[in-house]
Amino acid sequence: MYENEIFVVLLRWYLFEALLIPTMKNKLTFFFVLLLSAHGLSAMNVKSLEITYENITQLSYRANVIFYLYDPSPVDSQVALFWGDNTNSTLTVSSITDLPGELKRVTYSGTHTYSGPSTFTMYVSYKVRSLNVNNIPNSLATDIYAEAKLVVSPFLSGIKSPVFMEKPRLNVCRGQNETVNFSAFDASGDVLKYSIIPCRGEDGTAITGYTNPSTSSTFSIDANSGWLLWDSPLDKGFFNYAVLVEKYRNGVFLGSIMRDVLVNVIDCSPQSPLLEVFNDTCVLAGTLLHDTVRATYAGIDTISLTAIGEPLLLTSTPATFPQPVRNRYSVYSVFDWNVSCEHVRPEPYKLLFKADLEDSLSTCDCSYDFETSVSPFYANVHAIIGQPCGPGWDNSNYLWFGADSAAPRFVATPVLNVSSGNFMMVFDLRMAEHTGNPGTDCEGPDEPDEGIYLQYSLNGLIGPWVTMAYWDPSLSPGEGGHVANLINWNNYSVVVPEGAISTATRFRWMQFESTGIYYDHWGIDNVNIYKISDKTPAQKEVNISVIAPAPENLTASPAGNNAYLQWNKEICSEAAGYFVYRKAGSSGYVPSGCETGVPAYTGYVKIATLSSINDTTYTDSNNGLGLPHGNTYCYMVTAWFANGSESQASNEACVQMPDDEPVITNVSVETTSATAGTMFLAWSKPDDFDTLIYTGPFRYDIYRSNGFAGSVYSFVSSNSGLNDTTFTDTGLNTSGGPWHYRIDLMYAAGGTNYTLFSSSYPASSVFLSITPSDQSLLLEWDYNVPWNNDSTVIYRYNPSTFVFDSIGLSFNKEYIDTGLTNGVEYCYKVETIGSYSLSGFKYPLRNFSQELCERPQDIVPPCPVVLSVEVDCEEVSNHLTWTSPANQCGDFDVGGYIIYYSLMPDGEFTYLDSIDNIADTFYTHFGETSVAGCFAVVAFDTVGNYSNFSNIVCVDIDECDLYQLPNVFTPNGDGFNDYFIPFPYDFVEKIDLTIFDRWGLEVFKTEDPDIMWDGRNQSNSLECAEGVYYYVCDVYEMRLAGIRKRTLTGTVHLYRNK
């Protein structure tokens, strides 16, 4: 075992004694929550860790390793970064920034050149995490780890990783709905996705026993915004968690960063300032966004108004917001942003305004560095002020108990008023190295009773003194020596517990035993005591969408059968091209607010994409078919950007096609027959037809083709003259499918050779189809015509009157006729009603489909039932209940039910049983060894139609008593709680349990789920000492997926005399 790990185990032992073990008088020993960071390679008191990077040249990158430290913490001169290509570098400090809230940000920077394109994972693994992190077992022996993934590619020149915009949150409030901002800024405007991931240990290995922080309801993060919701923290103390930010462009992964963060859950005051901030908004590129942000608070605490966000971080024309602004009662600052075209992007810019309260009621804010004297501290024996055992980590003097004093030695703070509560103590502690050679001031302790206690008293130096922590310098029994890590200057953070809160509290560092004046020396330095703010900040996030202005001055004019469009070049040079939209008829749409593009509700359809910003004209030929005459065609144009943005819509420009071609108005089935069907055709003659230029004689040539559309036509007939505009086509199969027609206008110019002047746009007949169902028929129809059909009349044949009666009106292309009798034939036809958008044409346009008959029949299965399952763990059975189709969907035609079963969710479902009594909607399934399994129910009706599966319900042993272990037992022979045994459990095949003592030595091992440990060392049958023992237990459970292992880790307290 490494010496650091030994120290961890020993220190945890004494902390558990202080935290959890009741005294003989059944009083709880008060304690400090202690965080450790070692000096030298492990000196820093780390709050959070992350890595960012940026591309310098094609294969070279600069990386920044960012530590957030408690402000009094030492700073390592260098850290190691692994680049992900089997190389590493030692990075040095590039900057140290003091931050509000007793934090500082330390950045280490370095560069590296990769050998070629690939995806690399750079990482930092730093010893050690904080002590007593609630959701990380043995946290002090666990590295804090952060990584960043980068994609090295010649196509990603200048790429930068995202950057977290806000410093890590120090504290959250127990029992409150907390939101924590992890929003990141991406200089390229790429899409960022957020997720919570498990913290990891040394070199990225999984941390055994890690869990998310405790919560009463929700601990999650919004994948798009980066807001973490913690509703609400349950337990006080320290928790670690990590947030991953992934970067995507057009759906392609381009890299990621993560932040590992430590947070302290405290009890908070409900007081909070009032923040007045503008709402989410949009701003047009080329304009100014200007607004005032205010915060007020009626109390005497100082308000601090700040803002973070992407607009403030831009390199080109960033927003301004003078900050921080501090004052009592009321503060304000002005937000200004001159928005330019380069800021246009699909995602809004995020901006967070925050108003904090700086506690004005602190009863103690103290700092002591022992540079010249012990005062105002008190030492019971002589204490050296200087550097008798080498310099401190900051090269300053310190307080040291050397060779001119012997234990008991202690140094105590003056009387402190910490009555306002929520105080943090940060200090340095070091023991001298144990050499066994007297005669100097630097010979350190090595025995378990020679360590240092941290204590407090509410009654001056008289006491009683309450022990909060103990630093044990000894190794495991019988090994001799000392814990090497303690000979470094280590920085500790301590949250003052409620029991120490008073107007007259003293703290002391105490050594009770030493071999003599020449032995067991130690010292402290840099003691800081300050108040943790317990006020809840007010914060509001604002989303600012930057949108591009519309292309201006769109015009449209006819060009033969086409429309010619023209507009001004988009003022944003970053635009990549244009989208062209068309609609038959005007919508009158004018963009409002933050609307971009052309919304679908306007009826406009995108018809073209132009890929150059310089292409400011477009000819709409309707894909070479020409635009059908008889309509007004309206257009809008938008600019589009490579990042996915789209400008606001241009003005609406409309054009009318000249009335110089036949316009079909009717293609209506008159007779339904497979061989003798007839079709009525009608069209409008052209008015814009100069008969002085194009002289007669004239005729219309009529062409026909099957289907709704096509290009292969057959000549049908001709009508002479301009005014003969109707025709009845005969001898058709109108029952087998639709037909479509084209009319050509021909002129002969005084001769006999006819020439084509113009052709109509094709139009089809209406074709009806029917699908039978139980006591109903589904009618569906279709057509392909150049006019707009807005409604359809449905007719059904009445055998009593021998005519078709109107039975309904539809505004889409289907209708369901219900209340019918199965097996009886019903006959239908439909009539569409439509119009052209231009006036002067026949109105309305009415066209019939063919007639069609069908018989309803029961081919409809019952609707799926809804299944629920209740588990009876004692009987090893599952009670199934389901809804009946009658109650579920009003279907009373039910013949019974079939129950299906599968061992696994993805397994094959097999027949289990059937029920013919429709009143029975319950069933009990008895398992053999476990309740685990999946169930489904199918309903069937009286004619043999089977419903779809019900919802599939899978049950697992989580419904029953899962295997759990207690945290205390008392093997003292009194017949009560004499054995370490699990709570009642179900469906466990075996376990693999190992129990360790505080030095990591195995004392007990078993595969018996009942355990039955009597508190003796399994290797020698001797009674184990009272205290905390650690266990790792692999539980093999009979689950839905088969036998699966679940690992439990934790501690158990062994008491004998409690």
N, C-alpha and C positions, 0 to 999 in steps of 0.2 A: 504494500500500500504506500502511495506517495505521502510525503510528510504533510503537504497541503491538505490531502484528504483526511489524514489522521486528525489534523487540527480542526477540520470541519466537523468530524464526528464528535470530538471532545466538546467543541463549543456548542454544538447542537444539544448535547447532553445537558449542559448546564442551563441552556436557555429553556429546554423542556421542563427542567426542574423548576425554573422560575415561573414559566408560563402556566403550567398545567397541574402541578402536584399540590394538592391542598396541604396546609399545615395541620398539625395535631389538633389545633383549635378550630379546624374547618374553615379557616380564613384563606383567601386566595392571595398568594404572593404577588405583589405588583411587579411589573417588568417593563423593560425597554424593548421595542422592536429594533433589532440591530442589523445594520448593513455593513458589510466589510468589503474593502478593496485594498489589495496589497500594494506596497511600494515596489520600486524596481520594475520587474516585469508585470506586476499586478498591483499597481498602487492606486489606480483611479477609482473614485466612487461614482459608478456609472449609472445614469438614469436611462439612457437610450443610445442606440447604435444604428447607423445606416451607412450606405455607400452610394455615391453618385459618380457619374463619369461623363466625359465628353470626348468626341473625336478631334484629334489635332491635325493629323495628316491621314493618308489612306489607311495605314495599318497601326498608327500610333494613337494612344488614348491617355488622357489624364484622369486619374481616379482621385476622389476625395473621400476619405474615411472620416465620418463625423460622429464624435462622441458628445453627448450632453451629460454634464457632470454637475453634482452639487457644488455650489460656488466655492466653498473652502477646500475642495478636493485637490490633492496633488495632480500634476499633469505629467504623464510619461513623455519622455523626449522623443520616443519613436514607437511605432507599432509595425507589425508584419502584415503585409497584404499578399494573398495568394491570387495569382492572375487567372487561374483556370487552365493554364497550358503547361502544368508541371513546373512552373517557376514561381518565385516569390520575391518580394522586395521589402526593404525596410524603409518605411515612410517617416518623414519628419514633420514636425508641427509647422503648418503654414499660417495659421491664424488662431487667436483666442478671443472670443467675443463674450463680454458680460451681458447677461439677459435679465429681464425682470423676473422676480420670483425665485431668487437665490439659485440661479442656474448660470452656467457658462457653456458655450459651444466651442469645442476644440476640434480643429480640422487638420488632418494629416493628408498631405498631397504627394503624388508621385506619378511618373509617366512610364509607359511600357509600350513596346512595339511587338505586335504579333507576327507570326511567320506567314500567315495567310488567312483567307476568309474562313469563318466557322462561327459557331455559337459557343461562347465561353461563360463560365460562372466564376467570377472573382469573389473572394470572401475574406472575412476577418473572423478569427476565433480568439476571444480575449478572456483570460482568467481574471476575476471570477465574477459570477452574479452576486446579487445581494443575498443576505441571509434571511431565512424565514419568509421566503416567497410562498404564499399560501398554496399556489397551484403548481409548484415545481418541487418535488421531493428532493431533499438534500441540495437545495439550490446553491449553497455556497461552494459546493464542489462541482458545479456545473458551469461550463463556459457560457458567455454571452456571444451570440453568433449573428452575423448579418452577411448577406450576399447580394450580388447584383448580376443579372444576366445581360450580356451584350451580344449583338449580332454584328460581326465584322464582315463588311461587304463593300466592294468598290462602288456600289450604288447608293450607299448611305453616308456620303461624305458630309462631315460636319454634324453628325447626329449627336444629340445630347440625351441623357437619361432624364426622366421626370425628376422634380425636386419637391419635397414636402414644403408646403408654404408656412405651416405653423409649427412652432416648437412643441415638443411633447408636453402633454398635460401632466402636471405634477400630482394633482389630487382630484378625486371625484367624491361625490357625496353619497353616503350610505342611505338606502331607502328612497332615493330620488331617481327620476327618469333622466338619465344623463345622455347627452349627445357630445361626441368628441370629434373634432374635425381632422381628417387625414387627407384633405384635398391636396393634390399635387399640381404643380405647374409644368406644362410641357411646352418648350419653346417652339416646337414645330406644329403645335396644335393637333397632335395625334390623339386618338381615342385612348382613354385610360380606363382600366377596369380594376376594381378594388376587391380584395377578399381578405378574410381573417385566416391566418395559417398558424400551425403550432410553432411555438418557440423551439429552437434546436440548440444542441450542445456542441461539444468539441468537434471541429471540422464538419459541422452540419449534421451530426448524428441525431437520431430521434431521442427525445428525453423520455425515459420510461416513467410512466405515471403522470405525465403532463395532462392537464385538463384546462379548458377555458375557464376564465374567472367565474366565480359563483354569481348567480343572478336569480331574481325571483320570476323573471319572465323571458326576456330577450337579451341575447348578446350577439349582435349581427352588424354587418356593414352594408350600406347601399352600394351596390356594384358600380353604379354610375357616378355618384356624387362624392363618395369617400367619407360620408358621415356615418360614424359608428354609433349605434344605439345600444345603450346598456340600461335595461329597464328591469329591475334596478339592482345596484350592488347590494349583496346581502351581508357580507362579512367585512369587518374592519381589517386593515393590514395591507400588506403589499401583494400585488399581483403582476405577473408578466404576461404579455401577449404580443403578437406580431401581426403586422399588416403588410400585405403584398400589393404592389401596384404594377400592373402589366400594361405595356404600350403596344398599340396596334395601329396600322395604317392600311386602310382598305381591306381589313380583316386579316392582315398578315402580322404575325408576332415580331416585334422589333426589339424587345428587351424588357427588363423589369428591375425594380428596386424593392427593398423591404425595410421596415423599421421594427426593431425589437424595443419595446418600451416597458418601463416599470411605472406602476401607478400606485398611489397610496389612497386607500378608501378611508375616509374620515367622516365624522359627524359634522354636519354643516349648519350654519345659521340660515334661516329662510330669507334673509335680507338680500335684495338684489336691486341694482339701479334700473331705471326705465330708459330704454334705448329707442330713439326715434330715427328710423332709417327708411329711405325710399324703397318701394316695392320692385320686384323683378320688372325689367324694362328692356326695350330694344332701342337702338340708336342707329341712325343712318350714317354710313361712312361719309366723312366730310363735314360732320356737324360736331357740336360740343355738348357733352353731358355734364351738367352742373347741378349740384344739389348739396344741401347742408345736412349734416348728421349731428344729432344732439343726444346727450345723456344727462339724466337728472337723478338725484338721490337726496332724500330728506335728512339723512343722518349726517354725522360729522366726519365720516370716512372720506378720504380723497378718492375721487373718480379718475380713472385713467382710461382715456378713449384711444383705441388703436384700430388699425385695419390691416389685413393681409389679403393678398389675392393676385391673380394673374395680371390684371391691368396695371398694377403697381410695379410689376417685375419685367415689363416689356423693355426691350432695348431700343425700340423706335417709338417715339411719342408716347411714353408711359403716362398713366394717370398720376395725379398728385393728390395727396391727402396729408397735410401737415400733422405729424404725430411724434411721440405721444402727447396728448393734451391732458394736463392734470389740473384739477381744481376741486374745491368742495361745492356741493349743491348742484352745480350745472356746468357742463362743458360742451363745446361744439367745435367742429372742424368742417372744412369745405372740400368736397370731392369734385375734381375737374378732370375731364378726359377729352382731348381733341382726337376724335376717332378718325382713322384713315382707312383707305381701301385695303391695306395690307393686314388689317385686323379682321377682315371678313372671314368667317368660318362657320361651319354648321353648329358646333357646340357653343353654348353660352360661356362667357367668361365668369368665373366665380370670384366673389368678393365677400370677405367675412369682416363685419364690423363687430367690435367687442368693447364692452365697458366693464372694467374690473374695479373692485373696491380695494384700496390699500388700507389695511387695518390701522386705524389711528388710536386704538385702545390697547396696544401692546404694553404689557407691564414689564417686559424685559427684552432688550435687544443688545446682547452683550458679546464682546469679543476680547479674548485674552491670548497673548502670544509669548509671555514669559521672557521677553527680550532682556529685561534688566532686573526683575525681582519676582519673588513669589507672590507678592501682594497684588491684588486683594485676596488671593487664595490663602489658605492656612495649611501649613505642613506640620505634623506632629514631631518630626525629627528634621535634621538639617537636610535641605534640598539644594542641589547645585543648580545654578543658573549659568548656562554656558553651553559648550559643546564638548563635554568630557569624553564622549564616546563617538566622535565624528560629528560632522555637521548634520542638521536636520534636512529633510528633503528640500526645504526652501532656503537652505544655507543659513538659517537663523539660529539663535539660541533657543534652548528648551529647558524644561524643568526635569531634573534627573536625581534619582536616589542612588548615590554611588557608595564609595568605600568608607565614608565617614558617618554612616548610619546603619542601623539594623532594624529588622522587622520587630514589632509591627510598624509599618511605614504607611502613611496615607497623606494625600493632599486633597483638601476640600474647597469647594467654591465658597464665596461669601454667601450670605443669606440672599436668596433671589425671590422676587415676586413673580411667580408664573401663574397667578390666579386667573388670568384671562384665557388660559388654556390653549391647546394646539401648538405646542412648542416643539422645535427640533433642536437637538444637540449634535454638533459635528466636531470631532476631535481626532488627534493623532495619538497613537499609542505604540510603544516599542519596548521589547525586552532585550537585554544584552545577550550575546551569544554565550552559551555555557561551554567553558573550557576546562574547568576544574583547577585553574591556576589563579590563586589569589594575588593581591598586590596591585590591582588596577581598579578603575571605576567601571570596568566593562566585562564583568563576569556574571553570566545570566543564570536564571533559575532553570531547573529541570525536573523538579519533583511536583507531584499533583497538588501538594498543599502550599506551594510557593508562588502560585499564580496571583492574578490581579482581579479583584472584585470591583464591580461598579455598583454603587449603592446610593440611596437617597434617605434623607431624614426630614421629618416635619418638626423636629424638636431640637434644632441646632446641633452642636457637636455631641450632645448627650445621647441622642438617638431616642428610640431604637432605629437602627439602620436596616433598610429593606434591600436585599440583594436583587439586582436586576440582571446581571450577567457575570460570567466568570471566564477568564482566559487561563486555561490550563496549559502549562508549558510542557507537560510530560507526554511521553509516547505511551504505547500500550504497556501494560504491566510487565515488568521483567526485561524490557528492551533497553532502558536507560536512555541517556541523551535528552534531546529537547526538540520541540516543534520548530523546524527551521524557519517557517514563514513568519513567526513572531519576532524574529530579529530584524525585520524590516520595519520602517515607519509605515504603519497602516492607517488609513483614514476610515473612520466609522461614522455612521449617521444613526441617530437615536431619536425616536419619537417619544416625547415625555408622556408617560401613562397618566390616566385620570387620577390614580392614587397619589401621584406626586404633585398634583396641582394645589397650590396654597400661596399665601402671601409671604411665607417664610420657609422656603425649601432650600436645603443644601444637598449637593451631590459630592461624592468623594470616590476616589480611586484608592483601593485599600489592598495592601499585602500583609497578611497575618503572620506568615512564617518565612524565615530565611535562615540559612546556615550560620550567618554572621555578617559583620560589616563588610567583609571582603567578597561576599557572594550575593547572587540573586538581585542584580541591579536592573532598574527599569525607569521609564519616564513618560511624560505626556507633553503635548504642545498644541498650539492653535485650537483652543477651545472656543467654539462659537455657539451661542444660544440665541435663537430667533423664533419669531412667531410664524406659524403656518396660517395663511389666510383661509378662513372658513366661510367666506362669503361666496355665494354663487354668482359667477359672472353673467352678465346679459350679453347675448350674442345673436346676430342675425346674418344669414347668408343671403346675398343678392345675386341673381343671375342676370347678366347683361348680354343680350344678343346683339351682335354687330351685323347689320345687313347691308347689302349693296343696293344702290339706287337703281331704278329701272332704266332700261334703254328708252330714249325719248323719241318723239315725233314719228311714230309708226304710221305708215300710210299703206293702203291697199287699193289696187286698180285691176280691172279685168284685162286679160291677155289671151284672147281666144277663149278656149275652154278652161283656162288656167287663171290663177290669181297671182299678181306680182306684188311683192311686199318690199318695203324699204324703210330704214330707220337710221337714227344717229348711232355712231359708235359708242359703246359703253364707256363711261368716264373712268371706271376702275380698270386700269391696265392689267391687273392680275387675273382678270376673267379669261377663261379659255375658249369661250364660244357662246352660242346662243341656243335656246330651245324655242321652237315655234309651235304654237297651240292654235287649234281651229274649232269652231262651233258653228252649226247651222242656226242662224238667228243670233240676235244680240242678247247678252246676259246682263249688260249694264254694270258689270263688276268693276269696282275701284278698290285697290288694296287699302286696307286699314290696319292700323296698329303694327303688329310685328309679322303680318302675313307675308310670306315669300312664295315665289312660284305662282302657279295658277291652280287654286284649289279644285278638287274634283267636283264639288257641289255646284260649280258654275256651269257644268256641262261641257267644258272645254276638254279636248283630247290633244295630247302632244303628238305632232305629226312629223317633226324633223329635229335633228340635232346638227348644228353647224359647229365645226371644230376650229374655227379661227375667229378671234375678236374683230378681225378686219372684214369678215364676211357680213356685210350689212344689207344684203338683199337676198330674197328667196322667192322662187317661183313654185307655187303649189299646183302640181298637175294631177293630184290625187293618184299618185303612183302610176302615172302614165295613162290613166283612164279618163282624165278630164273631170271637171266638177259638174255634177248634175245641175242642169238649169232648173229654174223655178224656185231657188232658195237664195237667201242672203247669207253670205259666209263672212264670219267675223274672226278676227285674229288677235292674238297677244304674243309678245316676245319677251323672254327673260334672258339674262346673262347667267351662264353657269361657270363654276370654278372647279379647278382640279381637286380641291379638298372636299368637294361635295356640296358646297354652298350654291344657292340660287338666289338671284336678285328678286326684287319685287317686280310685279308684272307691269309691262308697258301700258300705254293707253290702248283702248279697244279700237281697231280699225276694221270696217266692214266693206264688202264689195258685192255688187249684184252682177250675175252673169247676164249677158245680152240675151233677149228672147228671140234667138235665131235658129232654134232647132225644135223638133217635136218634143213635147214633154208628156210622158205617159201618165195617165191618171187612173186607169182601171185595168186590172188583170183579175177578173172575177169568174169563178166557176159557176156556170149556169146549169150544167147537167153533169151528174156523177155517173160515170160508166167506165168499164175497162176497155171498151171499144168505140162507144158512141158518145163520149163526153164532149161537152161544148164549153168554150171559154169566151167571155166577153172582154174585148179590148176597147179602150178609148184613150185619146191623147189630145193635147192642145196644140193648135197650129202656131207657128212662130209669128209674132207681131213685128219683130225687127227684121223684116225680110223685104228687101227692096226689089219689087217685081219689075221695076223699070230697068234694073241692071240684070237681074236674073229672070229672064222672061220664060213664060211657059212654052209648051204645056208642063204641068206638074203632076207628080204622083207620089204616093207613099208606098214604099216596099216594106212588107211585114216579114220579120224573121223570127224563128222559134228555136229554142234549145231546151233539153230536159234538165231538171235540177233547179237549184236556186241561182246558180251562176255558172258561167262557162264561156268559152270563146269559139266553140264550134256551133254554128247556126245553120238552119235549113230554111230556104225561102218558102214562104207560105202563100202569099197573095199580094196583090197591089190594089190600092185605091186611087182613082183618078181625081185630080183637082186638089186644091188646098183645103177645101171645106169638108171633105169626106173623112172624118176623124174617128170613126168607129168601125169595129170589125168583130165578127163572131167566128171563132176558130172551131171547126167540127171534126168529128171522127177521132177524138183523143181518148187516151187512157187517163182520165182525171182522178181515178181512184188509186193509181199505183204510185204517184209521186207528183211533185210540183213541176211547173213549166215556167220559163222566163222568155221575154220577148224584147226585140229591138225594132224601132221604126226608123227607116231611112227616108229623108226628103230628097227627091230627085227632080231635076229640071232638064228641059230639052233645048231651051233657047231658040224656039221657033222651028226646031227640026224634029227628028225622030230618034236621035241618039241621046239617051238620058245620062246625066252626070250627077254624081252625089254632091249635094250641097251640105247637108249635116245629118248626123245620126242622133237619135235619142239616147239617153242613159237607160240601160236595161232595167226591167222590173219583173218580178216573179209573182206567181200566184201564191195564195195562202194555202198551206198544207197542214191538215189536222191529223193527230195521232191520239189514240186512247189506250190507257193502261187500266185493266180491271183490278178491283180490290174488293174487300168485303163490304157489300152493300153500298158501294160507291165506285165511281169511275173518275180517273184523272185524265183531263183533256189538256193537250199541249199542242201548240201550233208554232209555225215559223214562216218567215218570208224574207225577201231581199228587195227592197224598194227604195227609190231616191227621195221619197217624201217621209214625213214623220207620222207614224201611227201612234196615237195617244190612248186609245181604248179599243176594246173588243166586246161585241155583243154575242152571247152564247144562246143558241137556239136548240131546242129538243122537240123531236117529232111527237105530236099528240095523236095517238091512234083513234081517239074519239072524234076529233074534228078534221083529221087528215091534213093538218098543216103543222108547220114548225112554230112553236111558241118561244118567245124570248124568256129565258129563265135566269139570266144573270149578266153582269158587266164585269169585265176584268181590265186592269190597267197594266198587266204584264202578259206573259205568253202562256198562262196556264189557268185552269179552273177545275175545282173538284165538285162533282155533283154527288150529293149524299142522300141518304134515306131511301135507297133503291132496294129492289128485291133481287136477291141472288138468282141467277139463271134466267132472268127476263131480259129480252133484248131491248136496248135503248139506242135511238139514232140521233145524231147531232150534226150541226154545222156552225161555223162561227163567221162573224162579219167584222172586219177591221174598219176603224174610222180614223182618218188621218187628214193631213193637209200639207201643202207647201208653205214655206215661210213668207213668200212673196204674195201680195194681193194680185187679183186678176185671174187666178186659176180657179177651176171648179172647187167648190167647198160645200160640205165635207166630201172626202174621198172614201167611198164605201166599196168594199170588196169581200166576196164570199169565198170561203174554203169549199172543198168537196164535202159531201155528206158521208158520215161514217157511223157504223153501228157496232155495239159491243155489249157483252153480258157481264154484269158484276159476278164475282165469285170469291169465295173465301180462300184466298191464298195468303192472307195476312196472319202471321203468328202472333201469339200474345206478346204484349210488351215485356221486356226483361224485368224481373222482380228485383227488389233491393234486399240484399242479404246482410244480416248481422250475426255475430257469433259471440257467445259468452263462454268463458273458460271456467271449468270446475277443476281446480288443481288437485283437490283431495280425491275426487273420483277418477281423475285422469280422463276427463270427457269434455266435449265441446257441445254446447247447446245452440243449434242453428234456428233462427227465425227469419222469416222473409215476408215481404208485403205480397198481397194477392194482386193480380192484374186488374181485378175489379176496383180495388182501392187505389191502385197505382195510376191507372189510365182509363178507368171506366169500361174495361173489357171483361164481360161476364162469360164469354165463351172459353172456359178453362176445363180441361179434362184431368189434369194432375200435374205432378212435378217429378223431376229426376235430380238426384243429388250426385255431384261429382267430387272427386277427391284427388289431391296430388301431394306428394311428400314435400315438394319444393316449389317455390314460385315459378320457376322456369321449367318445371317438369311437366310430363304429360298427365292430363286429367283423365281419370278412369271412372267408370260407373261404380257408384257406391250403393245406391238404393233408389227406389221410386215410391211415390205416394199417389194413389188413385183417388183419394178423398180430397176434393178441392177445398174443403173446410180446414184441412190440416196444413198449417203453414209453419210447422216446427219439426225438428228432428234432432235426436241426440246421437252423437258419434263417440264411441268409447275407444280411446287410444290404448296401445299395448304398453309402451314404455314412456311416452311423452305426449303432451297435448299439441305439439308442434304439427302443423300441416296447413294445407290450403283447401278452401271449399268454394263451390259454385253451384247454383241451382238453375235449372232450365224448366220453364213452364210449357205445356203443350195443350192444344185445344181439342175439340171433339172430332175434328176432321183430320187430325194428324199434323198440324203445323206446329213447329217447335220454335220457341223464342230463342234469342241470343242468350249467351251466358249472362247471368247476373253479374254484378260486381264481384270480383274475386276477393275473398277475405282470407288472409293468412294470419295465423296466430303462432306466437312463439312463447318460449318460457318466460319472457319478460313480464307476461301477465301474472306469473306466479312469484313465489319467493325466490329471488335471486340470491346467490351465495354471497354473504357478507360476513365480515369479521368485526368483533368488538374492539374497542380501544383500551380496555382495562380488564384485568382479572386479579384475584387475590388468593394465591395458593398457600393459605395458612392453616389448612386442615380443619376449618370450622364448618365444613360441609356446604358452604355457600360460595359459589363462583370460584371453586378451587381449580378449575381447568380452563384453559384457553380453548374454547369451542366456538363454532360458527353459530350464527342465528339460524332459526329454522329455514330449510332450503328445499328445493325441488330439482330433480332431473340433472344431477351431477354424477358423472361416471367415475371421475377420480380427480385428485388435485396433485400439484407438485409444489409443496410449501417449504421454504427455507427461512429460518429466523436467525438474525444476527444481533450481536451485542453492540455497544457503542463504539467498539474498536473495529467493527466489521468482521468479527470472528463468528463462525457458525456455531449455534448452540442447539439447534433442533431442526429436524427435517422429516417430512412424512408425505405419503401419497393418500392417506386415509382422509376422506372429506370431513370426518368428525374430529380430527386433529388430536384432541385429548392430551394437550401438553400440560404437564403438571408443574411447570416452572423450573425443571431441573435441566442441567446441561446434559445432552444426550450422550456425549462422549465419556463423561466420568461420573454421571448420576449425582453430581453435587448441585445443591440449590443455587440457582442464579441470583445475583444481587438484585435488589430493588432498582427500578429505573425504567428507562425507555428502551425498547427493543424494536428493531426494524424487521419487516418481513417482505418477501416477494412470493406471491402465490399465483401459480398458473392453474386456472380452474377449467376443466374439460367438461363442457355442458352439452346435453342432448338437445340441440337447437334445430330450427327449421332447415338450416343448410347442412345438417349432420352434426357430428361431434366437432365442436369448435372450442378453441382456447381463448380464455379471457384472463388477463393478468391484473392482479390486485397488488398494489404497493401501499405501505403505510406503516404506522407505529402502534405499539401496544404498551401500556404501562403495567408493570408488574409491581404490585404492592403486597407486603406481608403484614405490616403492622398498622395499616390504615383502616 
